[in-house]
Amino acid sequence: MLQSLSADVDRRVLAGDLARADALVARAEVLGAEALLAEMQQRVAAATTKLTVLTGLANPVDLSEPDRSASPAEHPELVLARLEGERTRAQLESLRRSRRDPPEVAVSWRQERSGGAQGRQDSVGVALRIPFGTDARSGPLEAAALSELEVLRVQTERLTERQAADVRTAREGFETAQQQVAGEQTRAALLRERAQLLDKSFRAGETALPDLLRALATAAQADAALARQRAAVGAARARLNQSLGVTP
């Protein structure tokens, strides 16, 4: 709008309706807006590069809404904790089985005949297998496994509680941010409509240029506030997806 306004002011200056000072002010506003736009574009590029470095994703997926089907119980940290518990329980069961295995005795009989005048040779073999999973050996290992299993159980419970609290807090923050966007949208729309009315009035010669520029600046500030609030919604959405384990 500022570029269109500047062009209109230039035409009216040439026609003698406005002073050259008005054209200079309008042009200065355009240059200021262009400089601000270039700065914002540079910040966006820098933030995108930083995000790529942190996540390793060249084209990060924009999750416009949190994954409603995701459950805190499926969070990678909880899955890892459960796997550790299963590994420890399997180790404990293996120790208990080895302690219950009884000794084994194997008897073998072998008959050999070398041929010729030599007689037959008979031999008997006895093999004794004694499991070493005795109480003296497996007892301390079993106690250590039980202790580790109990520690994992407590850690899993604490982690589950923390994950549920994180999800609850993140969801509340996301909902609050969405509600605030609605208010900013209404405010920005009202100020934008006011600026458009004053623009029409200015083109009709009924409003001074400074009044129009102030209205445009106020509307631009409202649009910027709306953009910041939408960014806050995006940040809240990201925190919720992270608490659910959907994104890193």
TAQUI-V113800 format. One record per run of one state. SS is the DSSP state (H for helix, E for strand, C for the rest). FROM is the first residue (numbers start at 1). TO is the last residue. If there is no record, write none. Layout:
BEGIN
{{SS/FROM/TO} {SS/FROM/TO}}
END
This chain:
BEGIN
{{C/1/1} {H/2/14} {C/15/19} {H/20/55} {C/56/71} {H/72/74} {C/75/75} {H/76/100} {C/101/103} {E/104/113} {C/114/119} {E/120/129} {C/130/134} {H/135/203} {C/204/208} {H/209/243} {C/244/248}}
END
